[in-house]
């Protein structure tokens, strides 16, 4: 609330100050009749600015997720530019503002120009109103509580109107220099937070992909979902785990801006004085950047003593680059980057038909990684959608190495327990699918609808395991847009379309029979399966990727809108895998384990707040602000969770 209150107050006071000067002059000249034209200009400008703000918000909500991030980046950059210009302009022009306005008003009165009076009031309010609309939109896009933020803006504007009226009536005298200096500092901090947020959304949009290493760990201070996080993130733009580029951007803006605001104003600054100010500000920025560099996390996976090899893979229109690799046996971390292609967004390493590790949903500009322990032999690479290198060959030589932590009883227990977990979930899935299929074949649409989300839940908890068996996952769970041309659409979502769109089970009997057969095949394949610790870690992170890619957007259950059930099941499966690895992780990095556990708690608490008893609301009733909050909580969890595989293998 405080940032939006300050924005509304400051911008409102600037507009109110100009209008009150004009109105006071007209009153002193005995021309109160001309005031009505001033109000015409004020009302017209306010209405247009409000319409622009609403239009920008509507456009933002209608865009796909990646394009939303792009628009938010542009709006954030414009907002930072506006506040910078605003501070500089007011510092330079505040002293002579009243005299200039009175002179312009006198000229308009002498010439009898109604248009001039309307124009003066219109442009005074329009300029401040447009700045306010853009700046507030940027803040709203980065807040978890738009209602509170909106209240702050309204209160700020009302306070500004009251100050303007008091100035007009002569009830108060405002120390403009002090007022603009104090609010200028607050706005500089807010704008610095917007710089960091803009750099973050630019990365999400695929525009900036350097400087993405974690610079600081502030999770002890900024805990997602708490009121302190809302205050620190909403007011100062402080994130729990800011990246290097975000910290640099924050400090590089905040230090020079605040220095400029607090330095005493000079009527005629000398070249020597200006040079000294520049040197001081530059020195402060240099010190800040040095502190950031020194404070960055040096515990990278390439640290001396690590036995994990790193291999870079680029996704291109052709497919995998490189498409042929020769490596020594052992732990390998594949760092996958989309080089700008729109054709390919996934990289897989396969042993026969089983996927050992993969990274999905890497649209242009994004990157990701996963770790596997490779034994000597021949493996396949896959980059679905590539023109000439959609598949490739990975040859692993040397001697077989023990899996990460193979002698660690905690990791042995984790992998054995996870095997039991997957088996139990598979059996539950089979049992529920039998009941669901029976309802479909009996033509009982309402019963089938009531069973749909609960039937799918066990599948969603172990989805990465199901995806490792080639075509089995798309046969069970493909959405219509994921089905390749010439391939029949089968599985849960085909039946979902019939139940909710066609409101009939006609023609679904063969689809239901195949679904049950495929689910039983999955149970058979998972029985007795053994896992590596890296697979648990990759799977836990992969489930969060699923949430970000299809659940947050509402694409998964697009007919039934039961996405929250899938969302919760993905999180449950991810937490189950992490929970089994947590005891071993605590020996390596207790802070990371604690951070991840607290992030899971924050996601679960937010999900639980949406439920009524045991019932999830349909996803089409979840507004954009809540979806964004869920997305931010999942992103905050995914970032530390992605480090588990490399930590365990180090």
N, C-alpha and C positions, 0 to 999 in steps of 0.2 A: 504493500500500500504506500509506503513512504516514497519510493522512487516516482510513482505516478502522481502522488500528491505534489512533490516538488516540481515535477514537469508542468502539471496543470497550474500550480501557483505562479511559477516563474514566467511561463509563456503568457498566462492570463494577465499577470501584472504588467508585462510589457505592453500588451494590447490595451489594457485598461488605462495605463499611464498615458498613452498617446491619445486615446479617445477623451480622457478627462481633461487633458490640456486643451484640446480643441473645444470641448464643451464649456470649460471655464472661460476661455477667451470669448466665446459667443455670448455667454451670460454677461460678462463684463462690458461687452459692446452693445448690450441691450438687444441682441438678436436671438432670443430664445426660439423664435419662429423657425430659424434655420436648423435647430436641433433635430427636427423630424427627419431631415435628409441625412444627417449623420447616422441616426438609428437605422435608416434604410440600408445604408452601406454596411453597418455592423451585422445586421440580421442576414443580409444576402451572403456576406463572406462566411459567417458561421454555418449557414445551411450548406454551402458548397463544400466547405472543409469536412463537415460531418459526412456528407455523401461520399466524398473521396475516401475517407477512412473506412466506411462500411464496404465500399466497393473493393478496396484492397483486401479486406478480411475475407470477403466472399470468394474472390479469386484465389486466395491462398488455400481456402478449405476445399475448393473444387479441384485443385491440381493433384496429380499423383505425388507419392511421398518424395521422390527424388526432386521433382520440379518444385515442390513446396520448400524443400531445403534451399534450392537455388533462389527462389523468390525471397525467402527470409534472409539469405545472405545479402541480396541487393538492397532490401529494405533496411537491414542493419547497417550496411555501409553508408547509405544515404542519411540515416539517422545520426550516425557518428559525424558525418560531414556537416550536418545541420547544426548540431550542438557546438561544434568547433567554431563554425562561422558566427553563430549566435553570441558566443562568449567574446570573441574578438571584436565583433561589431559593437556590442554594448559597451565594452571597455573603451573603445575609441570614440563613441558618439554620445554617450550618456550625458556628458556635461553640456553640450550644445543642443540637445534634443528639443527642449521646451522652446527656446528662442526660434529655432528653425520652423517648428510646427506653427507657432503663433504668426510668424511672418507669412507662411503659406496660406493660413486661414484668412489673414487680413487681405491678401491678394485676391482670394476667391470671393470675399465679400465685396471688395471694391469693384470687381468685374461682374458681380452678380451671377457667378457660375455655380449653379446647383450641382452640376456634374462634378465639379472640382471637390466640393464638400463630400459628396457621396464617395468619390474616388479616394479621397484621403482616408476616410473612415474604413472603406472597403479594403484597401490594400494594407492598412495597418493591421486589421483583424485577420485578413486572408493570409498574410505572411506568417503571423504567429500561429494561426489556426492550422495552416498546412504543416508547419514545423511540428506542432503538437500532434497532429494526426499521424505523421510518419514516425515520430519518436515514440509515441504511445504504442503504435502497432508493433514496433520492434520490441518494446518491453513486454507487451502482451504475449508475443510469440515465444518468449523465454520464461514465462511465469507458469507456475502450477495452479494458480488460483485467479483466473481472469475476473471473477466477481469482486474479489477484494481489490485487485488492481484497478478495476473500473471505478469502485467506490472512492479510492484514493484520488483518481483523476478528477472526479466530479467535485469532491470536497476542495481540492486545490483550486479549481476554476471558480467555485462559489466564494472561496476566500479572496481570490483575486478580484472578483466583481465587487465584493464588499469594500476592499481596499480602494478600488477605483472610484466607487461612489463617495467614500469618505474623503478622498483627494478632491473630488469635484465640489463637495460641500465645504471643504476647508477644515474638516474635522481632525485630520491627522497630517503630519509631515513625515514623509518617508525618507530615511537616509538611503538614497539609491545606491551609493557607492558600497555601503556595507551590505545591503540586501543582495545586490548582484554578485558581490564577492563570495558571500556564504553559500548562496544557492549555486553559484558557479562551481565551487569545490564539490558539492554534492553531485551535480550533473556530470562533472568530469569523472568521478568514480563510477557513476552509472554508465557513462559512455565507454569507459575503459572495460567495464563488464560486457558491454555490447560488442566491443572489438573482439574480445575473447569468444563470445558466442557466435559472432559472424565468422570467425576463423573456423569454429567447430562446424557450423552449418555448411561452410564452403567445402570442408572435407567430406561431409555427408553427401553433398551434391556431386562429389568427384572432382572438384576444381583444385583443391590443395591437398597434396599427399605427402608433403615433407614435414619434418618436425612433429611427427605423431607419437614419439616416445613419451612415456609418462615423465613429467618433470618433477612433480611433488606428490606426496601422499598426504592429503588433508582429510582422510576419511574419519580420523579421530575428532575433527572439528565440524565437518559437513557430512552429516549422516542423512542419506536420502530418505524422504518421507517425514522428517521431523520439522518442528517449527523453526529450529535454528538453521536448518538447511534452507528453508523457505526464505528466511531473513537474509542470510549471507549470500545465497545464490541470487535471490530476487533483488536485493539492494545493491550488492557490490559485484555481482557476477562471478563469485568465487565458486569453482567446481570442486567436487571431492577429490578428483584425480586429474588435474589439468595437464594437458600435453605441453611440450616444450614451446610450440608455436603460440599456444594460447597465453602462456605466462609471459613470453616475450612481447606479444601484442599488448597485453594488459599494462605491463610496466612501461613499455615504450610510448604508450599514449598517456597514461596517468601522470607520470613524473613530469614531463614537459608541460602538460596542460595545467596541472596544479601550480607548478612553479610560475607559469605565466600569469595565472589568476592572482596569486598572492604577492607577486612583485609590485612595489609601489608604482603607480602610473606616473609617467613623465610627460609633460606637455611637449617638450622637444628633446627626445632621446638622442644622445650623442652616438656617433659611430662606435666610440670606445665602449660606452655603456651597453649598447646592443651586442657588441662582440663578447663582452664579459658574460652577459645573460645567456648567449648562445653556448659559450664554452661551459658554463655551469650546468645548463640543462643537458648538454651532450655528455658531460662527465657523469652526471647522475644516471643517464640511460646506460652508459658503458658499464658503470658499476653494477646496475641492475642486471644487465645481460650476463656479466661475469658471475654474479651470484646464482643466476638461473643455471648457467653451465656447470658451476661447481656443485649445485644442488641436485643435478639430474641423477637419476638412478643409474649407477654404473654396473649394477649386477645383471648385466646382459647375459644372454645365453651363450655368447662367444667368449665369456670370461675364461681365463686360463684354468685349466683343469677340467673343463667341460668336455665330454666325449661325444656330444651330439653334433653331427655334421649338418650344415645348412645348405640347402639347394634352392636356388631361385628359379621360379617357373613363371613365364609370362603367357597370359591368354591373349591370342590374336585372332584375326579373322580366319587364319589358316587352322588354328587349333592350339595345340600345346607347343610351346617354345622353351626348351628343346623337346623334340618328340622322341628322342633316343638318348638314353643315359646309361652310364656304367658307374656303379658305386661299390664301395666296400660294404660288407655286412656290418650291421650295427644300427644305432638310433639315428634317424634322419629327420630333420625338421624341414618340411617343404614350405617355402615362403612364396605364396602365389599372388601375383599382381595382374589385374586386368589392364592391358596396355592401351585401351581405348576402343576395344571391339564391342559391338552390340550383339554379335552372333554367339559368343561363348561367354558363359558366366560360371563355369564349374570345372574343377580339376579332380580326378580320381586316380588312386593307385589300387590296382586289383590283383588278387591272387586267384587265378582262374576266374570264376564268376562272382567271387566274393570281394566286396570293396573293403580294403583294409583302412583306408583313410580318404577323406574328401573335403573339399571346401566349395560351398555352393553360394549362389546369389551374389557373386562378385561382379557387379555392374561396372561400367567403364570408370576407371580411376580408383576403384577400391582394391583393397588387398586383404589377405588373411593367411593363416598358417595352420598346420597340423603336424604332429609328430608320430612316427611309426617306427617299430623295431623290425628291421629287414634281415631275413636269413638268406644265405646264398641261394640263388635260383633266378628264374625268369618271371618277371611281373609285367602287367599291362598298365599303360597309362591311357586315360580317356579325358577328352575335352569335348563333350557333346556339342554339336553344332558347327564344328570347325570344317572348313572347306577341304583342306588337303592333309591336315595333321590332327584329325579328330581322335585318332588313336596312336599309341606309340609303344615302345618297348623299353623296359627298365631291366638291365642285367646287373645282378648283385653277385660279386665274387668275394673271395677271402674266406675266412673261417667264421662259423656261426658264433655269435656273441649272446651271452645270457640276456634275457629281457630285463628291462629296467627294474631294479629292486627284486630280482628273482629270489634272492636270499633273504629278503625282508619279510618276516612273518605277517606284518601289517598289510603289505601289498598282496601277499598270497591270499590272505583272508578276504581282502577287498575283491579280487578277481573271482574267487570262488563264490562269494556271496552274490556278486553281480550276476553270475551265471544262474544261480538259483532264482534271483529276482526276475530275470528275463524269462526263464522257464515258467514261473508262476504267472507272470503277466500274459504269456502266450496261451496258457491253459484257460485263464479267465477270459481272454479274448475269444477263444473257440467256444466256450460255454455261452457267452453272451451273444455271439454271432448266430449260434444255433437257434436261440429264441427269437432273435431279430429276423432271421431268414424265414422261420416258421410263420411269423406274423405277415411278412411280405407275401409269401406263397398262399396264405389264407385270405389275402385281399383286405386285411384289416389295416387300413391306412393310419388311423389314429393311434393304434397300439404300436405300429412300426415307428411312427414319429416319436412317440414317447420313449422308445428304446434306443433311438438313433445315437444320441450323444453319449450315453452311458456305454453303449456297445463299442464305440470308437475309442473311448478313453484309454484302455490298456494298450491299444496299438500306438497311440500318441506318446505313451511313456517310453516305448522302446523303438521308436521310429528309426533312429540311426542303424539299429541292428537289422530291421526289416529292409532298409535301403541297401544294405551290404549284399543282398542276394539278387543282384541284377534287376530283372524285369518284374520281380515279385511285388515290389513296392508300388510301381505304377499300376499294376493289375488290381491291386487292392485299394489304392488311395489317390489315383490320378484325378486332377481336375480336368475339365473338358479342354482347356487351352494347353494342357501338358501332353495331350495325346498326339502322337506322331501321325501324319497323314497315312491313311491306309490301315491303321491299327484300330481295332474295335475299342470303344470306351467301356470299361467295366469297373466294378468296385463300388465302394460306399457312395461316392458322389453321383454316380449314375442313378443309383436308387434314390438318393436324396432329391435329385431333380424331379423324379417321378412323383415322389410323395408330396413335395411342397409346391411344385410348379404345375404339374399335370393332375395332382391330387388323385392319383390312381396308381395301382400296382400292375396295370395291364402291360404285358410284355416283359415284366421284370423277373419272372420266375427263373429263366436261364441265367440272368445276371446274379440273382441271389444264390443259385446253386454254385456258380463259379466262385463267388465271394467266399462261401463257406469252404469250398475245396482249397482255395488259395490260403485261407487262414489256417486250415489244418496243415497245409504244406509248410507254412511258416513255423508252426509249433514243432513239426518234425525236424526242421532244419536247425532250430535253436536248441533242441534237446541235446545235452552233452557238449555243447559248444564251449570252447575255452577262450579267454580274453587276456589281452595284455593291459597293464595299467594305462598305457597311452590311449587305448581304445575307450576306456571309461571316460578319460578326460576329454578326448575328442568328441565323444558322444554327448557328454554333458553340455559342451559348448555348441555342438551341432543342433541340439534341441532348442537352444535360445536363438540360433540362426533361423530355425523354422518359425519361431514366434515372430521375429522381426520381419521375415519375408512374406508371410501369408496370414498370420493371425491378427497382427496389429492392423493390417490393411483391411481385414474383413473378406479377403479373397478365398479363404479356405472353405468355409461353409456358407457360400454365397446365397444358397437357396433357403436354408433353415435358420441362418444367423446364430448358430450354436457355437460360434468361435470361442467364446470364453471357456467353455468346457474343454476344448482342445488346448487352449492357452494354458489352463491350469494343469492339464495332464502333461504337457511338454515341460512345464516348470517342475512338476512332481518327479518326472523321470530324470531330469537334469540334477535335481537336488539329491535324488537317491544315489546316482553315480558319484556325485561329489562327496556325499556323506560317507560313502565307503572308503574314499581316498583320503578324507580329511585327517584321520589319525596319522597316516604316513606323512602327509603334507605338513602337519604341525611340527614334525621333527626337522623339516627342511626350512620352512618359512611359516612360523606361527602367525605372524601378522597378516600374511596373505590369506591364510585359512580363516582367521577371524573376520577379516574384511568381507570375504565371499559369503560367509554364514550370515553376516548382518545384512548383506544385500539381498540374499534370499528371503530373509525375514521381511524386508521392506516390500519386496514384490508380492509376497504372500499376504501381507497385511492389506495392501491395496486391493488385491483380488478379493479377499474376504469381505472388504467393505462394500463390494458391489453385489454380494449375494443376499438373497432374502431366504433365510433358513438354508435349505439345501438346493435352492433353485437359482440358476443363473438367469440374468436378464438376457434378452436377445441382443445381439451385438449392434443391430441397427438403432437401438435406443441409447447407445453409448456415444456421447458427444465428442467433438474433435479435441476439446481440452483434456478430457479424461483419457482418450486414446494417446494423446501426446504424453501425458504423465506416465502411463503404462510403458510407452516406448522408452522414455528417459530412464525409468527404473530398470528396465531390461538391459538397456545399453550400459548402465552403470554396473550391472552385475556381470555382463558378458566380458567387459574389459579385463577385470582381474581373473575371471574364470579361464580366459584364454591362455593364461600363464602356467596353469597347473601341469600340463603335459611336460613342458620343458623343465619345470622345477623338479618334478619327480625323476626325470631322466638324467638330471645333472649330477 
